[in-house]
Amino acid sequence: MFSLIVCTVDRTTPLERLLRSLALQSDRAFEIVLVDQNQDDRLQALVESFGKIMPIVHVKAARGLSLARNKGLSVARGDFIAFPDDDCHYPRTLIEQVRKRFACVPDIDVLTGRTTDTDGKDSLGTFLEQDSQIDRWNVWRCGNSNTVFVRRSVIAAGLRFNEELGVGAASPFQSGEETAFLLDAMAKGSRGRFYRDIVVYHDQVGETDALRARKYARGFGRILALYDYPTAYLARSLVRPALRAALGLASLNLRLARYKMLWALGVYEGYTGKL
C-alpha cells in the first residue's frame, strides 16, 4: 500500500482537484494521510465526500510544512510513502507506474521525477535531461517533494524532515526541506534514482516575488552550510545570480536585477546565518 501524505492549509479547490485525481487512479491500493493545518473545519465536507470512496486519515497539525509531514509520517501505514502538495494532481496511472518501477529496481529506496503542467512543460524548477542516480551534486535537479517516493524501510531507519527548514517553519529558512530529506536518506545508506518519466502535474507558478525568493534562497544557503558544500560551490552560487543582476541593470530590467540580487543575498544569509 501507498501512503500519500498531503499537508494542507488555506486551500480547498486545489485540494479537491488532487483528491479527484487520486479517486481516478488505476491503482487504488493507497491511503491518504491528510494533515490539516487549518484552524477551522473547512475541509470536513471534502473529507466526508471523498472518504466514502478512498481511505482518508484526517489529522490536525500546527503550521509548518516539515512539521506537518513528520506528523503524517507518524501515522502512515504504507509500504511506500509519497508527499503530494495540496495544489498538485496525479496522472491517472502514476501510482501504478511507481509501484512497477520499485518492483524493477529492488536496490533503490527512493524514486524521484519531474513536475510539469498538463501541457508537459516543466514547472517548479528545471530537471536533469536523463535518468540518473541521485547524489549531492545533482540533487537540486532531481525533482521536488511532489515527486519523492520512498520505501517504508527508509522511514523506519529514522528519516524525517528537518523542521528548521521549509515553508511555515519557525525560522528564516523557508525552503530546502526536500533536499535535506534526500541528502539525509543517502547519508543513512539509501540509494535514490531520478526518472524523467515519473511526472506529477503542477501548474506554473508564474513570476516569483523577489522578497519571497530571498526567503527561499536562505533555505538553499542553509543546506550548503549544513551539508558542508565547498566554498567554491558557495561562490558559484553567489556569483551567478550577481552577474545576472548586473546584466539586468545593464538592460534596464530592474525587476530581474532586484530578483537576482536578493536571491544572492538570501543565499549568503542562509549560509552564514547573518540575517
PLY file of the C-alpha trace (Angstrom):
ply
format ascii 1.0
element vertex 275
property float x
property float y
property float z
element edge 274
property int vertex1
property int vertex2
end_header
0.00 0.00 0.00
0.99 3.59 -0.61
0.59 6.33 1.99
0.10 9.74 0.37
0.87 12.42 2.94
-0.94 15.60 1.92
-0.28 18.65 4.09
-2.74 21.46 3.50
-3.57 24.95 4.69
-5.78 27.72 3.26
-6.73 25.71 0.16
-9.87 23.82 -0.77
-10.38 24.00 -4.57
-6.84 22.82 -5.45
-7.09 20.12 -2.79
-10.36 18.91 -4.28
-8.65 18.63 -7.69
-5.90 16.49 -6.14
-8.44 14.24 -4.43
-10.35 13.80 -7.68
-7.14 12.76 -9.44
-6.49 10.20 -6.71
-10.02 8.83 -6.97
-9.31 8.13 -10.66
-6.03 6.25 -10.12
-5.71 2.92 -11.93
-4.03 1.52 -8.80
-6.21 2.13 -5.74
-4.06 0.44 -3.08
-3.34 3.58 -1.10
-4.38 5.65 1.87
-4.45 9.43 2.06
-2.98 10.95 5.20
-4.49 14.41 5.19
-2.56 16.66 7.56
-4.85 19.63 8.14
-3.15 22.85 9.29
-6.29 24.97 9.16
-7.69 26.25 12.43
-11.27 25.71 11.28
-13.24 22.79 9.82
-13.28 23.93 6.19
-12.11 20.51 4.99
-14.79 18.49 6.70
-17.10 18.34 3.68
-14.26 17.17 1.40
-13.16 14.54 3.90
-16.70 13.21 4.26
-17.30 13.17 0.50
-14.05 11.57 -0.66
-13.79 9.41 2.44
-16.68 7.37 1.06
-14.55 6.20 -1.88
-10.97 6.32 -0.55
-9.41 5.74 2.88
-8.55 9.13 4.40
-6.74 9.53 7.71
-7.52 13.10 8.77
-5.18 14.58 11.38
-4.54 18.10 12.62
-1.13 19.76 12.91
0.33 23.17 13.64
1.62 25.22 10.72
4.96 24.37 9.20
5.32 22.05 6.22
8.11 19.87 7.61
6.40 19.61 10.99
3.16 18.56 9.28
4.88 15.96 7.11
6.51 14.45 10.17
3.09 14.28 11.80
1.87 12.43 8.70
4.81 10.03 8.85
3.92 9.17 12.44
0.57 7.72 11.36
1.29 6.49 7.81
0.98 2.72 7.36
2.04 2.25 3.73
4.88 0.21 2.30
5.64 3.20 0.05
5.24 6.85 1.01
4.77 10.00 -1.08
4.30 13.70 -0.33
1.96 15.35 -2.86
1.31 19.06 -2.29
-2.29 20.14 -1.95
-2.06 22.08 -5.24
-0.60 19.31 -7.44
-2.50 16.42 -9.04
-1.61 12.95 -10.29
-1.80 11.47 -13.80
-4.20 8.53 -13.79
-1.55 5.77 -13.85
1.09 7.35 -11.60
0.76 5.09 -8.56
0.67 2.01 -10.78
3.78 3.23 -12.61
5.73 3.94 -9.41
4.79 0.56 -7.92
6.08 -1.24 -11.02
9.28 0.82 -11.02
10.03 -0.06 -7.40
9.49 -3.72 -8.28
12.00 -3.42 -11.13
14.70 -1.77 -9.00
14.73 -3.58 -5.64
18.06 -1.97 -4.71
16.63 1.56 -4.99
14.96 3.05 -1.90
13.95 6.48 -3.23
12.44 7.39 -6.59
12.00 10.95 -7.83
10.68 12.54 -11.00
9.50 15.80 -12.55
6.66 18.22 -12.06
5.09 19.54 -15.25
1.95 21.40 -16.20
-0.71 19.47 -18.09
0.91 20.53 -21.39
4.10 18.73 -20.41
6.20 21.83 -19.71
8.46 21.60 -16.64
7.18 23.52 -13.62
8.65 24.33 -10.20
12.20 24.03 -11.48
14.50 22.53 -14.07
15.34 18.84 -14.11
18.06 16.52 -15.34
17.91 15.67 -19.02
18.27 11.94 -18.41
17.60 9.33 -15.74
20.31 9.37 -13.11
21.47 8.16 -9.73
20.87 10.92 -7.16
23.94 12.43 -5.50
24.79 15.61 -3.60
25.75 17.44 -6.78
22.69 16.74 -8.91
20.08 16.55 -6.12
18.94 20.10 -6.90
17.66 18.96 -10.32
16.17 15.63 -9.27
12.64 16.76 -8.59
10.81 18.25 -5.63
8.79 16.82 -2.78
5.75 16.22 -5.02
7.77 13.60 -6.89
9.55 11.90 -3.97
8.52 8.28 -3.33
10.26 6.25 -0.62
10.14 2.73 0.74
8.97 2.34 4.32
12.41 0.95 5.23
13.84 4.45 4.72
11.38 5.91 7.22
11.87 3.01 9.62
15.58 3.90 9.67
14.65 7.20 11.30
14.44 9.54 8.30
12.35 12.64 8.97
12.03 16.17 7.62
14.18 18.87 9.22
11.61 21.12 10.91
14.01 24.07 10.78
13.51 24.10 7.00
10.53 24.64 4.71
7.52 26.86 4.22
5.98 27.88 7.52
9.00 26.86 9.60
9.69 28.93 12.72
12.95 30.05 11.14
14.08 32.25 8.23
14.82 29.15 6.12
11.63 28.75 4.06
12.85 26.06 1.64
15.32 23.21 1.33
13.40 20.59 3.35
13.06 18.17 0.43
16.75 18.45 -0.47
17.74 17.85 3.15
15.40 14.84 3.22
17.11 13.30 0.19
20.62 14.09 1.45
19.79 12.55 4.82
18.41 9.45 3.11
21.67 8.99 1.23
23.68 9.62 4.40
21.76 6.73 6.01
22.76 4.43 3.15
19.69 4.68 0.94
20.04 4.79 -2.83
17.92 7.16 -4.88
17.26 7.46 -8.59
15.64 10.17 -10.72
13.38 9.12 -13.60
12.16 11.65 -16.15
9.07 9.60 -16.96
7.74 9.87 -13.41
5.61 13.01 -13.69
3.32 14.83 -11.28
1.19 17.70 -12.56
1.63 21.15 -11.04
0.53 24.45 -12.56
3.12 27.03 -13.49
3.67 29.39 -10.55
4.41 32.49 -12.63
6.94 35.15 -11.72
8.12 34.78 -8.15
8.13 37.79 -5.87
11.68 38.94 -5.14
11.22 39.10 -1.36
9.81 35.57 -1.38
12.82 34.47 -3.44
15.11 35.83 -0.74
13.38 33.65 1.86
13.70 30.58 -0.37
17.35 31.38 -1.12
18.07 31.38 2.59
16.95 27.76 2.70
19.29 26.91 -0.16
22.19 28.65 1.60
21.36 26.83 4.83
21.61 23.47 3.02
25.05 24.41 1.69
26.20 25.11 5.24
24.54 22.13 6.93
25.92 19.62 4.42
29.43 21.05 4.11
29.37 22.05 0.46
32.75 23.51 -0.51
33.27 27.25 -0.54
33.83 27.10 -4.31
30.26 25.81 -4.69
29.00 28.65 -2.49
31.00 31.18 -4.52
29.47 29.97 -7.77
26.02 30.11 -6.19
26.63 33.76 -5.30
28.46 34.92 -8.42
25.98 33.60 -10.97
22.92 35.48 -9.68
25.06 38.58 -9.07
26.16 38.54 -12.71
22.54 38.09 -13.81
21.63 41.06 -11.63
24.33 43.14 -13.33
23.03 42.14 -16.75
19.54 43.10 -15.64
20.75 46.54 -14.63
22.61 46.96 -17.91
19.47 46.16 -19.90
17.28 48.27 -17.57
15.42 45.16 -16.45
15.16 46.34 -12.86
12.76 43.57 -11.83
15.25 40.88 -12.86
18.15 42.77 -11.28
16.33 43.06 -7.96
15.23 39.43 -8.01
18.72 38.07 -8.67
20.43 40.36 -6.19
18.01 39.43 -3.41
18.48 35.76 -4.30
22.26 36.10 -3.92
21.77 37.98 -0.65
19.44 35.25 0.63
21.97 32.52 -0.19
24.66 34.42 1.71
22.36 34.97 4.70
21.36 31.33 4.82
24.94 30.09 4.59
26.40 32.45 7.16
23.39 32.78 9.45
23.85 36.55 9.34
20.26 37.66 8.83
0 1
1 2
2 3
3 4
4 5
5 6
6 7
7 8
8 9
9 10
10 11
11 12
12 13
13 14
14 15
15 16
16 17
17 18
18 19
19 20
20 21
21 22
22 23
23 24
24 25
25 26
26 27
27 28
28 29
29 30
30 31
31 32
32 33
33 34
34 35
35 36
36 37
37 38
38 39
39 40
40 41
41 42
42 43
43 44
44 45
45 46
46 47
47 48
48 49
49 50
50 51
51 52
52 53
53 54
54 55
55 56
56 57
57 58
58 59
59 60
60 61
61 62
62 63
63 64
64 65
65 66
66 67
67 68
68 69
69 70
70 71
71 72
72 73
73 74
74 75
75 76
76 77
77 78
78 79
79 80
80 81
81 82
82 83
83 84
84 85
85 86
86 87
87 88
88 89
89 90
90 91
91 92
92 93
93 94
94 95
95 96
96 97
97 98
98 99
99 100
100 101
101 102
102 103
103 104
104 105
105 106
106 107
107 108
108 109
109 110
110 111
111 112
112 113
113 114
114 115
115 116
116 117
117 118
118 119
119 120
120 121
121 122
122 123
123 124
124 125
125 126
126 127
127 128
128 129
129 130
130 131
131 132
132 133
133 134
134 135
135 136
136 137
137 138
138 139
139 140
140 141
141 142
142 143
143 144
144 145
145 146
146 147
147 148
148 149
149 150
150 151
151 152
152 153
153 154
154 155
155 156
156 157
157 158
158 159
159 160
160 161
161 162
162 163
163 164
164 165
165 166
166 167
167 168
168 169
169 170
170 171
171 172
172 173
173 174
174 175
175 176
176 177
177 178
178 179
179 180
180 181
181 182
182 183
183 184
184 185
185 186
186 187
187 188
188 189
189 190
190 191
191 192
192 193
193 194
194 195
195 196
196 197
197 198
198 199
199 200
200 201
201 202
202 203
203 204
204 205
205 206
206 207
207 208
208 209
209 210
210 211
211 212
212 213
213 214
214 215
215 216
216 217
217 218
218 219
219 220
220 221
221 222
222 223
223 224
224 225
225 226
226 227
227 228
228 229
229 230
230 231
231 232
232 233
233 234
234 235
235 236
236 237
237 238
238 239
239 240
240 241
241 242
242 243
243 244
244 245
245 246
246 247
247 248
248 249
249 250
250 251
251 252
252 253
253 254
254 255
255 256
256 257
257 258
258 259
259 260
260 261
261 262
262 263
263 264
264 265
265 266
266 267
267 268
268 269
269 270
270 271
271 272
272 273
273 274
